[in-house]
């Protein structure tokens, strides 16, 4: 809990993107509050990859070091808690937390991520981020050449099966029910030794999140070491929509290339704005948001009519 109630910027979300934005603003001497409840969506993932200088480290290691470095800038404050409501004020915005604390700022950055909606398959949630994966660029090297499944159907199942064949020739598409692939798509996959299995899945057998078998409703099994899938999601934080931020057709917060939303003085960055869910991309977007937001402060000061 910080005693200072008013800030230049409030950043909601203190994982990679939020911390990157905070560092850019701290180096620009801005008074910033980072509100975070310490529950990033990748907290179950054992290792992070494809982020240069940090390859193979745990998400917690990277985030902990990042926070330590951001905390060196004395204009940055941290609040451990959940932001639950947002309101417009005469000079900007007010953010309220679940504990009832209120903070104000003239500008906001939302780096709040998304909440994955897990299918009702026993064992799925326990394996998510460990052996049930979303991104081959993040995890594909670690499961290369292993028996790999794609849980999906239709266009997604077809395209992702082709993609994953880059990392292993042992690929099976599990449609979890009747396939909706076209005949041409099915023939294309068969030509490349990718089998389509239409059986409905009962559960995933695993050891501490590492897959052993898929068990189908007819009690037959398939030996598998990794599954890629695309889960539906919702915005982790409702405040951007409360304040009028538009969402894309897919459900992401709509931003321009500078991370600006359609609402003046509100920025968004990280997984809540893009399907490109990588640590490196989140950091890049956060840095951009912090730098551009600071420039906006400067332009406002110079355009002020004395």
N, C-alpha and C positions, 0 to 999 in steps of 0.2 A: 504494500500500500504506500503510495506517495502522497505527500502533503500538498504538492502543487496540483491545482485543479485545472488550470488553463494552459494549453500548449499551442505551439504553432501547428503541429500535425499530430493526429492520433493514427497509429497504425494498428489495425485490428488483425491479429495473426502474427505470431512471432516465430515462424519456422524459417526456412531458407529465404523465401522471397521477402517476407516481412523484415527479416534481419538485414538483408542486403539493402532494402530501401532505407532502413534506419541508419545504416553505416553511411550511405551517401548523404543523408540529411545531417547526421552528426558531424561529418566532415565539413558541412556547409554551415555549421554553427546554429542549426535550428533546434528549438526546444521541442522534443518529441516524446510521446508516450507510446510504448508498445504494450498492447493488451493481448495476453495469450494464456490459454488454459493448459498448455503442456501436453496436448493429445494430438500430435500430428498423425495423418492418415497412414504414414509409412512406418509407424513405430514398431510394427511386427516384423519388418523386413530385416534380415540378418546382415546384409551388406549393401552398400551403395556403389554403383559403378558408372563409368562414362562421364565422370567429373574430374577433369585433369587436376592432379596433385592430391586428390582425395580418394582415388580409386581403391575400392575394397574396404574402406572404413565403414563402420556402422552409421546409420542415420543419426543416432544419438551423439556419437563422437563428433561428427561434423557440426551438428547444431550446437552442441555444448561449446566447442571452440569458437564458433561464430558469435555466440552470445557473449562469451568472455571478451572477445575483441571489440564488439560493439559497445559493451559496457565501459570501455576505456574512454569513450567520448562523454564528457560530463554533462552534456545537454540532453542525453538520452536517459529516460526513466522506464522502468518495467513494472507492469502490474500483472500479478498472477491471478487470473480469473476469466470468466466468460462474459463477453459483451452480448447483451440480450436485446437492447433497444437503441434506436437512434432517432434524433429529432433535429429539425432545423431551428437555428437561433438567429437572432438579429445579426450576429457577426460570424456565423458559421454553423457549427454543429455541436450537438451534445450526445455523448455516448454513455449509456447506463449499463452497469454490470449486474449479474445475478445476485450480488451482495447488496445492491442498492446504491453503490458508489456512482457518482456522476462526474464526467470530465468534459471539457469543451475544447474546441480547436477550430481554426478557420478552414482547415483542409483535412481530408481523410484519405487514408489508403487502406483498402481491404485486400488482405493477403490470407484469406480464410480457408482456402482449399475447398474440396468437395467431399461429400459423404457417399461412399459406395453402398449400393443396395445389394446385399448378398442374396443369391438364389437359395431356395429352401432345400439344399442338398447337405445332408449330414457330413461334417468334416470340411466343408468348403471354407467356412470362415477361419477355421484353425490353420488352414493351408495358405490363406490369402497373403501374398507378398513373400512367401517362402518357397512354395513349389507350385502354387496357382498364381500365375503371373499375368501382367498386363503389357509388358514391353520387352521385346527381344534385345533392344539396344541397352537396356538396363540389366537384363538377366540372362540373355541368350547364350553368352559365352560359357557361363557356369554349367549349363545343361546341354552343351553341344554334343551331338552324336548320341544322345540318349533317347529312349522311347518317349515321344512327346505327343500330347493331344491338343487339339483345338476344340474348345467347347463353344459352339456357335452354329449358326445356320445361315442359309441364304448368302447374300453378297459378302457379309462379314466373314462367314465361315470359309467361303471360297478364297477371298483375297488374303486372309490371314494364313490359311494353309499354304498358299504359295510363298508368302513371306517367310514363314518359319522353316520351309524346306531349305533355306540358305544355311541354317545352323545344324540341321539333322535330316537324314534321308528316311528316318523312322518316324513318320508323321501319320497320325490318324485323326480324322475329323469326326467328332462326336456331336451329333445334332440334337441329342436328348429328346427324341421323338421323330416324327416323319420329316424327312429332308425336304427343304424348299429350294434346293439347288435346281437349276435347269439341267436338262439332259446334257447339254454341251459342257456345262461346268463340271458335272460328275465325270464325264468322259475325259476331260482335261486332267482332273485330279488322278483318275485311274491310270492314265498314260504316264504320270509321274510317280506311280506306286504309292499314292495317298488314298487310303481306304476310308470310306464313309460308313459310320456305324450309327444306326437310327434307334437303337435301344434306349429306353428311358433309364436315367441314372438314379440309383437309390442312395448311394453314399460314396465318399472317398475314404479309403483306408489309408492311414498315415501314421508316422511316428514323429511326434513333436513337430507336426506341420510338413514333414517330408513325405511325399506320396509313395505308396506301395502299389495300390490297386484302385481301379474304378470298379465298383460293384453295381451291377444293373438290377433292375426290379425283378428280372427273372432269375436272380442269384448267380448269373454268370459273371465272370470278372475279366478285366483287361489290365495287364501289367503296364504301368505307366509311371514315369519319373517326374514329369512336369506337364502342366496344362496351361495354355494361354486362353484367356477369355476377356470379354469386354462386358463389364457390369454396368447396369443403369446407375444413375447417381442423382443426387440433389445438391443444391448449394448448402454448404455446411452452416452458413450464417444467413439469416433472413434480413439483416439490416440493410444491405444494399438495395434490395427490392422495396423495403419500407420507405427508403429515401428517394425512390424513383428511378433507380438504375435499371436499364433495359437488359434483358437476357437474349442470347441468340436462340435460334430454333433448337439447338442441341441442349440448351440449358446453362450455357456459360455466361458470365457477365460480359456484356459487349463493351469492348474498348477499342480505341484506335491504336496506331503503332507506337504512340507515346504513353500508352497505358491509361489514357483518359477515358472515363465513362461518359455517358451522355449528360450526366449531372455535373454542373460546374463545381470545381474544387473537390471532386471525388475521383480518386484513381483506384484501379484494381490491378493485381498482378499475381502470377503464380497459377496453380492448378485450377483456381476458380474461373479462369479466363480462357483456358486452352486445353485441347486434348493432348498436347505435347507434355506429358507428365514426367519430366526429368529434373533432377536437382540443378543441373547446369542451366537449364532454361528458366527455372524459377529464380535463380540468382540473377541472371541477366535481366529478366523483366523487373525484378525488384530494384536493381540498380538504376535502370532506366526511369522507373517511376519516381524514385527519390531525386535524381538529378533534374528531371523535367519539372517536378513540383517546386524545387528550389528556384529554378529559373523563373517560374511563374511568380513567386514571391518578389523577385528582383524586378521583373517587368512591371508589376503592380506598383512598386515603390517609385519607379521612374516615371510612370504615367500619371501619378497622383497630381492633381491640380492644387497647388499651394495658393 
